[in-house]
Amino acid sequence: MAINKKGKPTYFNAIMGVALVLFLIGVLGWLLINGRALSRAFKEEMEINVDFHDNVTDASVQKMKSILDKQSFVRNSRIISKEEAIKMQNEVEGSNIVEFLGFNPLFTSISLKLHEEYVNKDSLAKIRQFVLQSNVVRDVTWPHVVVEQMNSNLRKIGIILGGISIVLLIVVIFLIDNTVRLAMFSNRFLIKTMQMVGATRSFITRPFDIRAFINGLISGVVSVVALWILMSFAHAQLPVLSLLNDPMLLTLLMSSMIILGIFISMFSTHRSVVKYLKMHVDDLY
């Protein structure tokens, strides 16, 4: 808490200082949430192909699809006939493969999209083994290199961002603590005077703790509003970002910003008051 020229306490600098560092950690949290959502989107959009033997019947394919749809690892599936497959391949190649070879070399297949937790080397190997138990299935394929590279890169990015988050959280706690303690410095004589006239410790600390709670709450709300404005601007510029939103995680992030602001403000304020209560009058100068 600081004192203005009229002698009245002003909390503006302390509130805005705390709000700024909370906003910074909120921005990093938002980036982490977007990265998590982007990782999930990449994994869940990757297709696993279940290829059937050339002489398989439509009924067998449909039955296999029904079995796969009941499995916990399948998010959705669709049947791709030989005709659809060759049409898609012709569009990619820009030529007519059937005319060139004289026959359709592709197979009827089922394209699977999995839940993200199953898009890894070990889970995919188990899924392949499970599906190949059917004698109508010729093979189960997926882009192996893409899966391995994607998981490796996402793991590295997660470690880097996690490390930055821990460092930033420590810095944020340190900055907020120092901001609050500096704000309390101007009240050291008031605190000591109250003690010298016989006020109890709880009587002295209570109003400062209440004020710290209010300041922390205001700082948290200001930082959340600032983050919301930044997010709205980013979504307006890049509408695709709205597809990555996770309302539950964003709510958790913003709630955590407010709680962190309140907790550190109250902790630092209470610690500062107790510190000045224990100090000798001569040490206050």
C-alpha positions as CSV (number, residue, x, y, z in Angstrom):
1,M,0.0,0.0,0.0
2,A,1.3,3.4,-0.9
3,I,0.4,6.9,0.4
4,N,-0.7,9.7,-2.1
5,K,-0.1,13.4,-1.7
6,K,-3.3,13.8,0.3
7,G,-2.3,11.2,2.8
8,K,-4.9,8.7,1.7
9,P,-3.9,5.2,0.9
10,T,-3.8,4.2,-2.8
11,Y,-3.5,0.6,-3.9
12,F,-3.4,1.3,-7.6
13,N,0.3,0.6,-8.2
14,A,0.2,-2.6,-6.2
15,I,-3.0,-3.9,-7.9
16,M,-1.7,-3.1,-11.4
17,G,1.7,-4.6,-10.7
18,V,0.2,-7.9,-9.5
19,A,-2.3,-7.8,-12.4
20,L,0.5,-7.5,-14.9
21,V,2.4,-10.5,-13.7
22,L,-0.8,-12.6,-13.4
23,F,-1.6,-11.5,-17.0
24,L,1.8,-12.8,-18.2
25,I,1.4,-16.2,-16.6
26,G,-2.2,-16.3,-18.0
27,V,-0.9,-15.7,-21.5
28,L,1.6,-18.6,-21.2
29,G,-1.2,-20.8,-19.8
30,W,-3.4,-19.9,-22.8
31,L,-0.5,-20.8,-25.1
32,L,-0.2,-24.2,-23.3
33,I,-3.9,-24.9,-23.6
34,N,-3.8,-24.0,-27.4
35,G,-0.8,-26.2,-27.9
36,R,-2.6,-29.1,-26.1
37,A,-5.7,-28.6,-28.2
38,L,-3.6,-28.4,-31.4
39,S,-1.8,-31.6,-30.4
40,R,-5.2,-33.3,-29.9
41,A,-6.5,-32.0,-33.2
42,F,-3.5,-33.4,-35.1
43,K,-3.7,-36.8,-33.5
44,E,-7.5,-37.2,-33.9
45,E,-7.4,-36.2,-37.6
46,M,-4.8,-38.8,-38.5
47,E,-6.3,-41.7,-40.5
48,I,-5.7,-45.4,-39.9
49,N,-6.5,-47.6,-42.9
50,V,-8.0,-51.1,-42.6
51,D,-7.5,-52.7,-46.0
52,F,-9.6,-55.7,-47.0
53,H,-8.9,-58.6,-49.3
54,D,-10.0,-58.2,-52.9
55,N,-12.8,-60.7,-52.8
56,V,-14.4,-59.4,-49.6
57,T,-18.2,-58.9,-49.6
58,D,-19.9,-55.6,-48.7
59,A,-21.7,-57.4,-45.8
60,S,-18.3,-58.4,-44.3
61,V,-17.0,-54.9,-44.6
62,Q,-20.1,-53.5,-43.0
63,K,-19.9,-56.1,-40.2
64,M,-16.3,-55.2,-39.6
65,K,-17.2,-51.5,-39.4
66,S,-19.9,-52.3,-36.8
67,I,-17.3,-54.2,-34.7
68,L,-14.8,-51.4,-34.9
69,D,-17.3,-48.7,-34.0
70,K,-17.9,-50.4,-30.7
71,Q,-14.2,-50.3,-29.7
72,S,-13.1,-47.7,-27.2
73,F,-10.2,-46.5,-29.4
74,V,-12.4,-45.5,-32.4
75,R,-13.6,-42.0,-32.7
76,N,-15.3,-42.4,-36.0
77,S,-15.0,-44.5,-39.1
78,R,-16.0,-44.6,-42.8
79,I,-16.0,-47.2,-45.6
80,I,-14.0,-46.3,-48.7
81,S,-14.8,-48.5,-51.7
82,K,-12.4,-49.5,-54.4
83,E,-14.0,-47.0,-56.7
84,E,-13.8,-44.1,-54.2
85,A,-10.2,-45.0,-53.4
86,I,-9.0,-45.0,-57.0
87,K,-10.9,-41.7,-57.6
88,M,-9.1,-40.1,-54.7
89,Q,-5.8,-41.5,-55.9
90,N,-6.4,-40.2,-59.4
91,E,-7.0,-36.7,-58.0
92,V,-3.8,-36.8,-56.1
93,E,-1.7,-38.2,-58.9
94,G,-3.4,-36.2,-61.6
95,S,-3.7,-39.2,-63.9
96,N,-5.9,-42.3,-64.5
97,I,-4.2,-45.2,-62.9
98,V,-6.8,-47.8,-64.1
99,E,-6.3,-46.8,-67.7
100,F,-2.5,-47.0,-67.2
101,L,-2.5,-50.4,-65.5
102,G,-5.6,-51.9,-66.9
103,F,-7.1,-52.7,-63.5
104,N,-7.8,-51.1,-60.1
105,P,-4.9,-52.0,-57.8
106,L,-6.5,-50.5,-54.6
107,F,-8.7,-52.2,-52.0
108,T,-11.9,-51.5,-50.2
109,S,-10.9,-50.1,-46.8
110,I,-12.2,-48.6,-43.6
111,S,-10.7,-45.3,-42.6
112,L,-10.4,-44.9,-38.8
113,K,-9.9,-41.8,-36.7
114,L,-8.8,-42.6,-33.2
115,H,-9.0,-40.9,-29.8
116,E,-5.8,-39.0,-29.2
117,E,-4.5,-41.2,-26.4
118,Y,-4.3,-44.2,-28.8
119,V,-2.2,-42.4,-31.4
120,N,1.1,-43.7,-30.3
121,K,3.4,-46.5,-31.5
122,D,2.5,-49.0,-28.8
123,S,-1.3,-48.5,-28.9
124,L,-1.3,-48.6,-32.7
125,A,0.6,-51.9,-32.8
126,K,-2.0,-53.4,-30.4
127,I,-4.9,-52.1,-32.5
128,R,-3.3,-53.5,-35.6
129,Q,-2.8,-56.9,-33.9
130,F,-6.5,-56.9,-32.8
131,V,-7.9,-56.0,-36.3
132,L,-5.7,-58.5,-38.1
133,Q,-7.5,-61.3,-36.2
134,S,-10.2,-61.0,-38.8
135,N,-9.5,-63.2,-41.9
136,V,-11.1,-60.6,-44.2
137,V,-8.6,-57.9,-43.3
138,R,-5.5,-57.7,-45.5
139,D,-3.5,-55.1,-43.6
140,V,-3.7,-52.1,-41.2
141,T,-1.6,-49.2,-42.2
142,W,-0.8,-45.6,-40.9
143,P,1.9,-43.1,-41.6
144,H,4.5,-44.5,-39.1
145,V,7.0,-41.7,-39.6
146,V,4.4,-39.0,-39.1
147,V,3.2,-40.6,-35.8
148,E,6.8,-41.0,-34.4
149,Q,7.9,-37.5,-35.4
150,M,4.7,-35.9,-34.2
151,N,4.8,-37.6,-30.8
152,S,8.6,-36.8,-30.5
153,N,8.1,-33.1,-31.4
154,L,5.1,-32.7,-29.2
155,R,6.9,-34.3,-26.3
156,K,9.9,-31.9,-26.7
157,I,7.6,-28.8,-27.0
158,G,5.7,-30.0,-23.9
159,I,9.0,-30.3,-21.9
160,I,10.2,-26.8,-23.1
161,L,6.9,-25.1,-22.3
162,G,6.6,-26.9,-19.0
163,G,10.0,-25.7,-18.0
164,I,9.2,-22.2,-19.0
165,S,6.0,-22.3,-17.1
166,I,7.7,-23.4,-13.9
167,V,10.4,-20.7,-14.2
168,L,7.7,-18.1,-14.9
169,L,5.6,-19.2,-12.0
170,I,8.5,-18.8,-9.7
171,V,9.3,-15.4,-11.1
172,V,5.6,-14.4,-10.9
173,I,5.5,-15.4,-7.2
174,F,8.7,-13.5,-6.5
175,L,7.5,-10.3,-8.3
176,I,4.1,-10.3,-6.7
177,D,5.7,-10.9,-3.2
178,N,8.1,-8.0,-3.7
179,T,5.3,-5.7,-5.1
180,V,3.1,-6.3,-2.1
181,R,6.0,-5.9,0.4
182,L,7.0,-2.6,-1.2
183,A,3.4,-1.5,-1.0
184,M,3.4,-2.4,2.7
185,F,6.6,-0.5,3.4
186,S,4.9,2.8,3.8
187,N,2.7,1.4,6.5
188,R,5.4,0.2,8.8
189,F,5.1,3.1,11.2
190,L,1.3,2.8,11.3
191,I,1.6,-0.9,12.1
192,K,4.2,-0.3,14.9
193,T,2.2,2.6,16.4
194,M,-0.9,0.4,16.6
195,Q,1.2,-2.2,18.4
196,M,2.7,0.3,20.8
197,V,-0.8,1.5,21.9
198,G,-1.8,-2.0,22.8
199,A,-3.5,-3.4,19.8
200,T,-3.3,-7.2,19.5
201,R,-1.6,-8.9,16.5
202,S,-4.9,-10.2,15.1
203,F,-6.5,-6.8,15.4
204,I,-3.6,-5.2,13.5
205,T,-3.3,-7.8,10.8
206,R,-7.1,-8.3,10.1
207,P,-7.7,-5.1,8.1
208,F,-4.5,-5.5,6.1
209,D,-5.5,-9.2,5.3
210,I,-9.0,-8.1,4.2
211,R,-7.5,-5.3,2.1
212,A,-5.0,-7.8,0.6
213,F,-7.9,-10.2,-0.3
214,I,-9.7,-7.4,-2.1
215,N,-6.5,-6.2,-3.9
216,G,-5.7,-9.7,-4.9
217,L,-9.2,-10.3,-6.2
218,I,-9.2,-7.0,-8.2
219,S,-5.7,-7.9,-9.6
220,G,-7.0,-11.3,-10.6
221,V,-10.1,-9.9,-12.3
222,V,-8.1,-7.2,-14.1
223,S,-5.6,-9.8,-15.4
224,V,-8.5,-12.2,-16.5
225,V,-10.2,-9.3,-18.4
226,A,-7.0,-8.4,-20.1
227,L,-6.4,-12.0,-21.1
228,W,-10.0,-12.2,-22.4
229,I,-9.5,-9.1,-24.5
230,L,-6.2,-10.5,-25.9
231,M,-8.0,-13.8,-26.7
232,S,-10.9,-12.1,-28.4
233,F,-8.5,-10.0,-30.6
234,A,-6.5,-13.2,-31.5
235,H,-9.7,-15.0,-32.4
236,A,-10.9,-12.1,-34.6
237,Q,-7.6,-12.1,-36.4
238,L,-7.3,-15.9,-36.6
239,P,-10.8,-17.5,-36.4
240,V,-9.2,-21.0,-36.5
241,L,-8.1,-20.4,-32.9
242,S,-11.7,-20.6,-31.7
243,L,-11.7,-24.3,-32.8
244,L,-8.9,-25.0,-30.3
245,N,-10.8,-23.5,-27.3
246,D,-11.3,-25.8,-24.3
247,P,-13.9,-24.0,-22.1
248,M,-13.1,-26.1,-19.1
249,L,-9.3,-25.5,-19.2
250,L,-9.8,-21.8,-19.9
251,T,-12.2,-21.5,-16.9
252,L,-9.6,-23.4,-14.8
253,L,-6.8,-21.1,-16.0
254,M,-8.7,-17.9,-15.3
255,S,-9.9,-19.2,-11.9
256,S,-6.3,-20.1,-11.0
257,M,-5.1,-16.6,-11.9
258,I,-7.6,-15.0,-9.5
259,I,-6.9,-17.5,-6.7
260,L,-3.1,-17.1,-7.2
261,G,-3.5,-13.3,-7.0
262,I,-5.5,-13.5,-3.8
263,F,-3.3,-16.1,-2.1
264,I,0.1,-14.4,-2.8
265,S,-1.3,-11.0,-1.9
266,M,-2.7,-12.2,1.4
267,F,0.4,-14.3,2.2
268,S,2.9,-11.4,1.4
269,T,0.8,-8.8,3.2
270,H,0.4,-10.9,6.3
271,R,4.1,-11.8,6.3
272,S,5.1,-8.1,5.9
273,V,2.8,-7.0,8.8
274,V,4.2,-9.7,11.1
275,K,7.7,-8.7,10.1
276,Y,7.2,-5.1,11.1
277,L,5.5,-6.1,14.3
278,K,8.6,-8.0,15.3
279,M,11.0,-5.2,14.4
280,H,12.4,-2.7,16.8
281,V,11.3,0.9,16.2
282,D,14.8,2.1,15.4
283,D,15.0,-0.6,12.7
284,L,12.0,0.9,10.8
285,Y,14.0,3.9,9.7
